[in-house]
Structure formats: C-alpha cells, structure tokens
Amino acid sequence: MIINISEERINHDLDVKERKILTSSAAFGILRQQLVRNIGIERIKGFLFNFGWEMGVNDAKEAMKTDLSLEALIKNGPISHISTGHIKGIQQNCTFELDDDNKLLSYFSTGIWIDSYEAAEHIKWLGQSKTQVCHTLIGFASGFMTTIFGQTLLAKEVTCVGKGDSECRWIVKTQKEWESDMNEELDVYNETPIVKELEYTYDQLVEQKNFIARTANFQNKLTEEIINGSDLQTIAHMVYDMVQIPIIIEGIDFQTITHSGLSHEKYLELKEDMEQYIQENIPEDMLKRKENHSLLFRKKIIRTAVQERLMTPILVQKEVLGYCAFVYEHMENNKPEEDYLLLDRVANAASLILLNEKTKFESLERMKGNFLEQILDAKDPPSEIIKRGKYTGLDLGQPYYITVMEYRKTQGSIEEEFHLQEQIFETAFRYFNAKKHNLLVGQRDGNMILFITHDSVKNSTIYDVIKEFHDDMMQKYPQGEFKFGISNLSDDIKNASRHYEEATIALRLSLRKKIVPYRSLGIVGVLINSKNISGIQMMAEQELGPLYNTKDPKVVELLKTLYCFLLNGGKLEQTMSDLSLSMSGLRHRINKIESLLEKDLRDPNETHQLLLIIKSLIALGELDIE
C-alpha cells in the first residue's frame, strides 16, 4: 500500500521578527544537561545568566515603548517573567529612592519565585545542587531592572529549591550597594565568553607551537655545530645571533671561557659585579663544595643593580664544570621560562663539547703517563725515548726534574680515596696546562710523578713552581695533606730512574717540610745514592742496638722520639710540643733511650751520627715515621 500526503500551510499573521517559540520546560532541562556535559557545571552559570540578561533587556525595552510609569514598569517585570513560563508566580517588596533629576540613589528589592522551572529541571536532570541554580532567572531580573533604571542593578539568589531550600528567594540591589557581598557572582557576570577563551587558548597554542618550532630549530642548529666540531666560542656566537640575548660561558670558578653579545669591557664589568654578588650572598664553605654548585646555580635568576642574569650549570658526569648564563638589561621584556629552555640546551651542548675535550685531554695525559712509566723503566734506548718525546711536545734532550707527590686524605673510604685520587690527577693536568707547563704526569706506588723540563720552569725555580702547585692543591682540597720530593736537575734521560729514586728519598724525609729537594739532604743523599745499603744497615745495627727493630711499635715510638729530639737540636720544649708529651714523659723516654743505646745524647758527635743513621733508614723505606 502506497500513501502520499502533500500540503502547504502558512501563518500570514505571524510577525517573524517578534515570534514566540513555544517549547516545554523539559527542553530547557535537556539543554541544561547538555551544557553541563559540554562546558561544565561552572561554565553554565555565566552562560545562563547572560541568556537570562538578554531576555530581561529585550522585555524591558518592549515595556518602555509604552507610557507606563517607573512603578508600573517595575510591576511589569514579574508579569513578563511569569508569561514566559519560567515561574508560576512571584512575591516581591521593592523600595527605591530617586534624586531631583530622577536618577536612582538607592534600590532594594526582595522576593520569592514560586515554582522556578530552573530549580525543577536541574533536580530532574542533574540532581540536587550544592549551590543556587536559577541563573536564567537571576539574569532576567538583573537585565530587566538595569534597563529600566539605566543603572546596573544585580539580582542575587540567597536560597534555592534546587539546592534543597524550601523556596527560591532573591535580592536586588545596585552594584555599588552590593560592594564586597557579590565577589563570586560578579566573577560569573564578568566571565569571559567561552569563544573568547577558545580564541585565547588557540592563540596560546599557536604561540606554543611556534616556540616549539623555534626550539626545535635551535636544537638542530646546536646539534649541527657539535657534529661539525665547533668550539664553545662558535656556539656562543650562534646562540646570540639566534636569540639576541647576550650569553656568557664560564668555568667552575667563574673563569672566562667565552661570551657573545657583549663588548670585552662590558663583560669585565659584569664579571666584577657577579664576583661581588657571590662574595656577599653565597657562603664560602658552600662554594668550596663543588657538589653544591648544581643546586646553587640551577635555573638561578640573579639580580643586581647592574645586571639580571639567568644561569644554569654545565654538568659532565654529574660534575659541575662551568655555567651558562643569559644576561638582560630588563628581564621583564623577555620570557625567562622560555629562555631557560634554550639556555638549558646550550648547557647540554656545552657539556658535550667539554666532555669531548675532557676525554681527549685525559686520553692524552694518560698516554703521556704511560710514556713516563716507560722512561722510568729505562727499557728503551735514550734515542728512541727522545724521538717519541717529540710526539708529546716535549724535548727530552734538555735538562729536567722529577718530582714525586704523596697525597693523604684525613678521612674517607677506599672508594672516596680512589675517586679523589682521580680528581687530583685531573686537577694537576689542568693546573699545569693552564700555567703553560708542558710536562708528563704519571703514577707509581700510589704517588703522583711529575716530569718537568727545565725549559718549563723558565725564570722561576723548581721549588717555587712546586710550592705554587702545592698551595693551589691545598686550596682545592683542604681536607688533604700533600708532600713533595724533588730530584736534582738531570741532563740525561737515561738517568730518569735514578732521579726518580732521588725524589722518592727526598719525599720520605719530608717530615716537617712539605716540599723537600734532594739537594737539601746533604750527606744522607750521598749515602743512599751510593747504594751502600748493607753498610748502612750494619751501621744502624751497631749504633742503634736494641732500637734497630722497626717491626716493634714500641721501639718505633722510641725511634720517633729520638728522631724528633735530634731534629730539634736537643731542645726539650720543642720536642715536647711536637710529640704532644708532658715534660716528665719526654724525660722518661730520653733516659730510656740513653740507657738502651748506652750513649750520651748531649754529645754532638753521637747525636749527628744517630740522626744521619735514622734519616738513612727513613730514606731507604725501612722506617716510617709520621
């Protein structure tokens, strides 16, 4: 069966500009539900308020086209409201005051909405609310009253059936009269339309997208420079060209590595200002602990009267090797958060470059250290050693010194000792490299060995060179103790092992002095260097008698007392101080020693011979007196 229906109906009396659209309250309930689902419960407050406001404004404008008085217009508002079906009825009381020009001075109105459709539909579709829900009604009342008075009046719902109250009660006052009682409602009334928020969000996303693209391009440029083997100077110039922010790269002690975007004079001014800031604001003990630097200067903004500096450390293998910084005249004109992301990438690039330099440097120095081992072993002919020395930049045909350095840490585990030993070697490498001293650095028997050519010493003395190095090491490692033995000057590379022995002997005799040249040992050095070991041992056994037992701790303690007493020229007070003994305790030991030796320690011939023997035993390594 086929059925066709065709018809046409037109209401010619309908005014399309002011048509009334009839719909059920349930339709508005569904609309409310969908709004909550799509823009959220908080967002619908402003949407529904503005929807109601525009309806109120429109109805007020229509009412004002008549000749109704102000009182009649106020009464007309609830009638219009009821006619929309939003409420079934209303109770209201209104009091207002006008000036001579009929301008509103004060307004107060309160009332009850009977059977609010909003409260009913909200409960039906969304359940009971924790706050008032008649946002459209509030908007309608506010828009209507504001329009007829020409001054902002705002309605506020104080109780609501939608949140479990017995009635929907409201109050209307001027915005000024509300003062601070409507902060939350005013936020809703002045809420940015969602389309504006979406536009703003879109703009933010576009800006973020552009920044990500710039950052990616920035990272690619850095990566290309690293791959091409560029140094930090080239990297700094590239960064400044791209971001137009002056950049500074400095070492761990804020020594200059490179900078870009600043004149040299300006950089020196900023450097001096930075040093002053650190001196005044960062405790010295925190600066000495290098592990603190990654925390002290990570994403750090430093502000002084001269500069604003955004800083971050350069980390290589969890060790701080330096710092990268952007320098601003007016940071507020920039975006530090975005700049930091770029700066962090610069620091990473610097880390890779410094790690590469560190690896190459350490590999070269390790190779030179192995070469030094071969020199000391004297297995290769001198001509071959001199030839190979040229590859390290050293002329081994010229005179040289050998220095042996002993390092002792006051406390710490074996692992800490090993790690610190590695740090000390690296520090030594970098120290002499910075001083332009071309030398070989190696390790033997737990000590550091320095092979220093006479040409490297230049106009100074070997003692002064080592003294300056000792002072620098003590500053960097105050918890440690450094001692040095220095050989005589040699002009033949084949005698390197003998001069290493000289430096070792001098080191063993460094009881009081931290630096002992071999030439200062006098006759002791000659005795030991003659290799007359058996003769020395026979003399020691003859002269020391029962004290020649270096395995017995009690005997060693007496030998130490004797040695200290002889070094002090027999002065009891100085010896007592050095050994931390009482005078009676020291006298007791001296008497015991004289008794065992059957010698008079006031006889200069006896004391000189005994001191020479003890020094010889120390130099031979048979006796360890600390």
C-alpha positions in Angstrom: 0.0 0.0 0.0 1.4 3.4 -1.0 0.3 6.6 0.8 1.2 10.2 -0.4 0.5 13.3 1.6 1.2 16.8 0.4 0.1 20.1 1.8 1.3 23.7 2.5 0.4 25.9 5.5 1.5 29.5 6.2 0.5 31.8 9.1 0.5 35.1 7.4 -0.4 36.9 10.7 2.9 35.8 12.4 5.4 38.6 12.9 8.7 36.8 12.2 10.7 39.5 14.0 9.0 39.0 17.3 7.7 35.5 17.0 7.1 33.4 20.2 8.6 29.9 20.2 6.7 27.6 22.4 8.6 24.7 24.0 8.4 22.7 27.2 10.4 23.3 30.3 11.8 19.8 29.8 13.5 21.1 26.6 15.4 23.6 28.7 16.2 20.9 31.2 17.8 18.8 28.4 19.6 21.9 27.1 21.0 22.5 30.6 22.1 18.9 30.9 23.9 19.1 27.5 25.6 22.4 28.5 26.9 20.8 31.7 28.2 17.9 29.7 29.9 20.1 27.1 31.2 23.1 29.0 30.9 22.1 32.7 28.8 23.0 35.7 30.8 26.1 36.5 30.7 27.4 33.0 26.9 27.3 32.6 26.4 29.9 35.3 27.7 32.7 33.2 26.1 31.3 30.0 22.6 31.1 31.6 23.0 34.4 33.4 23.8 36.2 30.1 21.0 34.3 28.4 18.5 35.5 31.0 20.0 39.0 31.0 19.4 39.5 27.3 15.8 38.2 27.7 15.3 40.7 30.5 16.8 43.5 28.5 14.6 42.7 25.5 11.4 42.6 27.6 12.3 45.8 29.3 12.8 47.6 26.0 9.4 46.4 24.8 7.8 47.6 28.1 9.5 51.0 27.8 7.9 51.6 24.4 4.6 52.2 26.3 3.7 55.2 28.5 3.9 53.1 31.7 5.4 54.9 34.8 8.5 53.6 36.5 6.4 51.9 39.2 4.3 50.3 36.6 7.4 49.1 34.7 8.8 47.5 37.9 5.5 45.7 38.4 5.5 44.7 34.7 8.8 42.8 35.1 7.3 39.9 37.1 4.3 39.8 34.8 6.7 39.3 31.8 8.6 36.8 33.8 5.5 34.8 34.6 4.3 35.0 31.0 7.5 33.2 29.8 6.6 30.2 31.9 9.9 30.5 33.9 8.0 30.8 37.1 4.4 30.2 38.2 4.2 33.3 40.4 6.2 35.9 42.4 6.1 37.7 45.7 8.2 40.9 45.9 8.8 44.0 48.0 10.6 46.9 46.5 11.9 50.2 47.9 14.0 52.7 45.9 15.0 56.4 46.0 15.4 58.9 43.2 17.1 62.3 43.3 15.6 65.6 41.8 16.8 64.5 38.3 15.0 61.1 38.7 18.4 59.4 39.0 18.5 56.3 41.2 20.1 56.9 44.6 19.3 53.5 46.2 17.4 50.4 45.4 16.4 47.3 47.5 14.1 44.6 46.4 13.5 41.1 47.7 11.0 38.4 46.9 10.3 34.7 46.2 10.0 32.9 42.8 7.2 30.4 43.0 7.8 27.1 41.2 11.0 28.0 39.3 11.4 25.9 36.2 15.2 26.0 36.6 15.2 24.5 40.0 12.8 21.7 39.0 14.6 20.9 35.8 18.0 21.0 37.4 16.9 18.4 40.0 15.3 16.3 37.4 18.3 16.1 35.0 21.3 16.8 37.2 20.2 16.1 40.8 20.3 18.4 43.8 22.9 21.1 43.6 25.3 22.4 46.3 24.7 26.0 45.2 21.8 28.1 43.8 20.8 27.1 40.2 18.3 29.7 39.0 20.9 31.5 36.8 18.5 32.4 34.0 16.0 34.0 36.4 18.8 36.0 38.1 20.0 37.2 34.7 16.4 38.1 33.6 15.8 40.2 36.8 19.2 41.9 36.5 18.9 42.7 32.8 15.3 44.0 33.1 15.9 46.2 36.2 19.2 47.6 34.8 17.5 48.5 31.5 14.5 50.4 33.0 16.7 52.3 35.5 19.7 52.9 33.2 22.0 51.9 36.0 23.4 48.5 36.9 21.2 46.5 39.3 22.1 43.0 40.1 20.0 40.2 41.5 21.3 37.5 43.8 19.6 34.3 44.8 20.1 33.7 48.5 18.0 30.4 48.9 17.1 27.9 46.2 14.9 24.9 45.9 17.5 23.4 43.5 19.9 23.0 46.4 17.3 21.7 48.9 15.9 25.0 50.3 12.1 25.5 50.8 11.9 28.4 48.4 13.8 30.4 45.8 14.4 33.8 47.5 16.3 36.7 45.8 17.5 40.2 46.5 18.1 43.0 44.0 20.5 46.0 44.8 22.7 48.3 42.8 26.1 47.0 42.1 27.7 49.7 44.4 25.4 48.7 47.3 26.4 45.1 47.0 30.1 46.1 47.4 32.0 43.0 48.5 29.0 40.8 49.1 28.9 39.5 45.5 32.5 38.8 44.6 31.8 35.3 43.4 28.6 36.4 41.5 30.5 39.3 39.8 33.1 36.9 38.6 30.4 34.9 36.9 28.7 38.0 35.5 32.0 39.3 34.1 33.1 35.9 32.9 34.9 35.8 29.6 32.7 34.2 26.9 33.9 30.7 26.1 34.5 31.7 22.5 36.9 34.3 23.7 38.6 31.8 25.9 38.8 29.4 23.0 40.3 32.2 20.9 42.8 32.9 23.7 43.6 29.2 24.1 44.1 28.9 20.3 46.4 31.9 20.3 48.4 30.3 23.2 48.6 27.0 21.3 49.8 28.8 18.2 52.4 30.7 20.2 53.4 27.5 21.9 53.6 25.7 18.6 55.8 28.5 17.2 58.0 28.4 20.3 58.4 24.6 20.0 59.3 25.0 16.3 61.9 27.7 17.2 63.2 25.5 20.0 63.5 22.5 17.6 65.3 24.7 15.1 67.5 26.0 17.8 68.3 22.4 19.0 69.0 21.3 15.4 71.4 24.2 14.9 73.3 23.3 18.1 73.4 19.7 17.1 74.9 20.6 13.7 77.5 22.8 15.3 78.5 20.0 17.7 78.7 17.4 14.9 80.8 19.8 12.9 83.2 20.0 15.8 82.6 23.7 16.7 84.1 25.1 19.8 82.3 27.0 22.6 83.1 30.4 21.0 81.3 29.4 17.8 78.4 28.1 19.8 78.1 31.3 21.8 78.1 33.5 18.7 75.5 31.2 17.0 73.2 31.4 20.1 73.4 35.2 20.3 72.6 35.5 16.6 69.5 33.4 17.1 68.1 34.7 20.3 69.6 38.2 20.5 70.4 37.8 24.3 74.0 38.2 25.4 75.4 34.9 26.6 78.3 34.1 28.9 80.0 30.7 29.4 82.3 30.4 32.4 84.3 27.7 34.2 83.7 26.2 37.7 85.5 29.1 39.4 83.9 31.6 37.1 87.0 31.9 35.0 86.2 33.2 31.5 85.6 30.6 28.7 83.7 32.7 26.2 80.9 35.3 25.7 79.0 36.8 22.9 76.8 39.9 22.5 78.9 41.9 24.9 82.0 44.1 24.5 85.1 42.9 26.4 84.8 46.0 28.7 81.1 45.3 29.4 81.9 41.7 30.1 84.6 42.6 32.6 82.2 45.0 34.3 79.5 42.2 34.6 82.1 39.7 35.8 83.3 42.0 38.6 79.7 42.7 39.6 79.0 38.9 39.6 82.0 38.2 41.8 80.8 40.9 44.2 77.3 39.3 44.3 78.7 35.9 45.1 81.0 37.2 47.8 78.1 39.0 49.5 75.4 36.4 49.1 76.9 32.9 49.0 78.9 31.5 51.9 82.5 30.5 51.1 82.1 27.0 52.5 79.2 26.3 50.1 81.2 27.4 47.2 84.1 25.1 48.1 81.9 22.1 48.0 81.5 21.6 44.3 78.5 19.3 44.6 76.6 22.3 45.9 77.1 24.2 42.6 74.4 22.3 40.7 71.9 23.3 43.3 73.1 26.8 43.9 73.1 27.9 40.3 70.4 25.7 38.6 67.8 27.8 36.9 69.0 30.7 39.1 67.9 34.3 38.4 70.5 36.7 39.8 69.5 40.4 40.1 71.9 43.2 40.9 71.9 46.9 40.3 74.0 46.3 37.1 72.5 43.1 35.6 69.9 40.4 35.6 71.4 37.0 34.9 69.6 33.7 34.2 72.1 30.9 35.0 72.3 27.1 34.8 75.3 24.8 35.5 77.2 22.8 32.8 77.2 19.2 34.1 79.6 16.5 32.9 79.3 13.1 34.5 77.3 14.7 37.4 80.2 17.1 38.0 79.8 20.9 37.5 82.4 22.1 35.0 81.0 25.6 34.5 78.0 27.8 33.9 75.9 29.2 31.0 74.1 32.5 31.5 71.8 34.8 29.6 72.3 38.5 30.6 69.5 41.0 30.5 69.1 44.7 31.0 65.4 44.4 31.5 64.2 40.8 32.1 60.6 41.8 32.1 60.8 42.4 28.4 61.7 38.7 27.9 60.2 35.4 28.8 62.6 33.8 31.3 60.8 30.5 31.3 61.1 30.1 27.6 64.7 31.4 27.6 65.6 28.9 30.2 64.6 26.0 27.9 67.0 27.4 25.3 69.7 28.1 27.9 69.4 24.5 29.2 70.0 23.2 25.7 73.1 25.5 25.4 74.3 24.0 28.7 73.8 20.5 27.3 75.7 21.4 24.1 78.5 22.8 26.2 78.5 19.6 28.3 79.0 17.5 25.2 81.8 19.8 24.0 83.6 19.9 27.4 83.1 16.1 27.8 84.7 15.6 24.4 87.6 17.9 25.3 87.9 16.3 28.8 88.0 12.8 27.2 90.7 13.9 24.6 92.7 15.7 27.3 92.6 12.8 29.7 93.4 10.3 27.0 96.4 12.4 26.0 97.6 12.8 29.6 97.1 9.0 30.3 99.1 8.2 27.3 101.8 10.7 28.5 101.6 9.0 31.9 102.3 5.6 30.3 105.2 7.1 28.4 106.6 8.3 31.7 106.4 4.8 33.1 108.5 3.6 30.2 111.0 6.4 30.7 111.4 5.4 34.4 111.7 1.7 33.5 114.6 2.6 31.1 114.0 -0.4 28.8 114.2 1.6 25.6 117.3 3.3 24.3 117.6 7.1 25.1 117.5 8.0 21.3 114.1 6.2 21.0 112.7 7.9 24.1 113.8 11.4 22.9 112.3 10.7 19.5 108.9 9.6 21.0 109.0 12.5 23.4 108.6 14.9 20.4 105.1 13.4 19.8 104.1 14.7 23.3 105.5 18.2 22.6 108.5 17.6 25.0 112.2 17.9 24.2 113.6 15.1 26.4 117.1 16.0 25.3 117.1 19.0 27.6 117.6 19.1 31.4 114.7 18.0 33.6 113.5 17.5 37.2 111.4 14.6 38.6 109.0 15.3 41.4 107.1 12.8 43.4 103.9 13.9 45.2 102.3 12.0 48.1 98.7 12.6 49.0 97.0 11.6 52.1 93.3 12.3 52.9 92.4 12.9 56.5 89.4 10.6 56.4 87.2 8.7 54.0 86.5 5.3 52.5 88.7 3.5 49.9 86.1 4.3 47.2 86.3 8.0 48.1 90.0 7.9 48.2 90.2 6.4 44.7 87.7 8.9 43.3 89.6 11.8 44.9 92.8 10.4 43.5 91.3 10.6 40.0 90.1 14.2 40.7 93.6 15.2 41.9 95.2 13.8 38.8 92.8 15.7 36.6 93.3 18.9 38.7 97.1 18.5 38.2 96.7 18.1 34.5 94.5 21.2 34.2 96.7 23.2 36.5 99.9 22.8 34.6 98.1 23.1 31.3 96.7 26.5 32.4 100.2 27.5 33.5 101.6 26.5 30.1 103.9 24.0 31.7 104.4 21.1 29.3 105.2 18.0 31.4 104.5 14.4 31.9 102.3 13.2 34.8 102.2 9.6 35.9 101.6 7.4 38.9 103.7 4.8 40.7 103.5 3.2 44.1 100.4 5.3 44.9 102.2 8.6 44.3 102.0 11.1 41.5 105.1 11.6 39.4 105.8 14.9 37.6 108.4 15.0 34.9 109.2 18.7 34.4 111.7 20.0 31.8 113.9 22.9 32.9 112.6 25.0 30.0 109.0 24.8 31.6 110.3 26.3 34.8 111.5 29.3 32.8 112.6 32.2 35.0 111.4 30.6 38.3 112.9 27.8 40.4 111.6 24.3 40.5 110.9 24.8 44.2 108.7 27.9 43.5 106.8 26.0 40.8 106.0 23.1 43.1 105.2 25.5 46.0 102.7 27.3 43.9 101.2 24.0 42.8 101.1 22.8 46.5 99.2 26.0 47.6 96.7 25.6 44.8 96.0 21.9 45.7 95.6 22.8 49.4 93.0 25.4 48.4 91.1 23.0 46.3 91.4 20.0 48.7 91.8 21.5 52.2 90.9 18.1 53.7 94.1 16.6 52.4 97.9 16.7 53.0 100.4 17.0 50.1 104.1 16.3 50.3 106.7 16.6 47.5 110.2 15.3 46.9 112.2 17.0 44.1 115.2 15.4 42.4 118.4 17.1 41.3 118.5 18.6 37.8 119.5 16.0 35.2 120.7 16.4 31.7 120.5 12.8 30.6 117.2 10.9 30.0 118.8 7.5 30.7 119.2 8.6 34.3 115.5 9.1 34.9 115.1 6.1 37.2 118.0 7.3 39.4 116.4 10.8 39.7 113.1 9.2 40.4 114.8 7.5 43.3 116.2 10.8 44.5 112.8 12.4 44.5 111.4 9.4 46.4 114.2 9.6 49.0 113.5 13.3 49.4 109.8 12.6 49.8 110.4 10.1 52.6 112.3 12.6 54.6 109.6 15.3 54.3 108.6 15.0 57.9 108.3 18.7 58.8 108.6 20.3 55.4 106.0 19.7 52.7 108.5 20.2 49.9 112.0 18.7 50.1 114.5 19.0 47.3 117.0 16.1 47.1 119.9 18.5 47.2 118.9 19.7 50.7 119.5 16.2 52.1 123.3 16.6 52.1 125.4 13.6 53.1 122.3 11.5 53.6 121.5 11.8 49.9 125.0 10.8 49.0 125.0 7.8 51.3 121.7 6.5 50.0 122.6 7.2 46.4 125.8 5.2 46.7 123.5 2.2 47.2 125.6 1.1 50.2 122.5 -0.3 51.8 124.2 -3.2 53.6 126.8 -0.9 55.1 124.0 1.5 56.3 122.2 -1.5 57.8 125.3 -2.7 59.6 126.0 0.7 61.0 122.4 1.1 62.1 122.5 -2.3 63.9 125.8 -1.3 65.6 124.8 2.2 66.7 121.1 1.7 67.5 121.5 -1.7 69.1 118.2 -2.8 70.6 116.4 0.2 68.9 117.1 -1.3 65.5 113.8 -3.2 65.4 111.5 -1.4 63.1 108.8 -4.1 63.4 108.1 -3.4 67.1 105.6 -0.5 67.5 107.0 0.4 71.0 110.6 0.6 69.6 109.4 2.7 66.6 107.8 5.1 69.1 111.1 5.5 70.8 112.9 6.0 67.5 110.3 8.6 66.6 111.0 10.4 69.9 114.8 10.2 69.3 114.4 11.5 65.7 112.3 14.4 66.8 114.6 15.2 69.7 117.7 15.2 67.4 115.9 17.3 64.7 115.2 19.9 67.4 118.8 20.0 68.4 118.1 18.5 71.8 115.5 21.2 72.7 113.1 19.5 75.2 110.4 22.2 74.9 110.1 22.0 71.2 110.2 18.2 71.2 107.6 18.0 73.9 105.3 20.2 71.8 105.9 18.2 68.5 105.2 14.9 70.2 102.4 16.2 72.5 104.1 14.8 75.6 104.5 16.1 79.1 107.9 17.1 80.2 108.2 14.3 82.6 107.0 11.8 80.0 109.6 13.1 77.5 112.4 13.0 80.1 111.5 9.4 80.9 111.7 8.4 77.2 115.1 10.2 76.7 116.5 8.5 79.7 115.3 5.1 78.5 116.8 5.7 75.0 120.2 6.7 76.5 120.1 3.6 78.7 119.3 1.3 75.7 121.9 3.0 73.4 124.5 3.5 76.2 125.1 6.8 74.6 125.1 10.4 75.9 122.6 12.4 73.8 124.3 15.6 74.7 127.4 14.6 72.8 127.2 16.3 69.3 129.3 13.6 67.6 126.9 10.9 68.8 123.8 12.9 68.0 124.9 13.8 64.5 125.7 10.2 63.7 122.4 8.9 65.1 120.4 11.5 63.1 122.3 10.5 59.9 121.5 6.8 60.5 117.8 7.4 61.2 117.5 9.6 58.1 119.1 6.9 56.1 116.7 4.3 57.3 113.8 6.6 56.5 115.2 7.3 53.0 115.6 3.5 52.4 112.0 3.0 53.4 112.9 0.7 56.4 111.5 3.2 58.9 108.2 5.1 58.5 108.0 8.0 61.0 105.0 10.3 60.7 
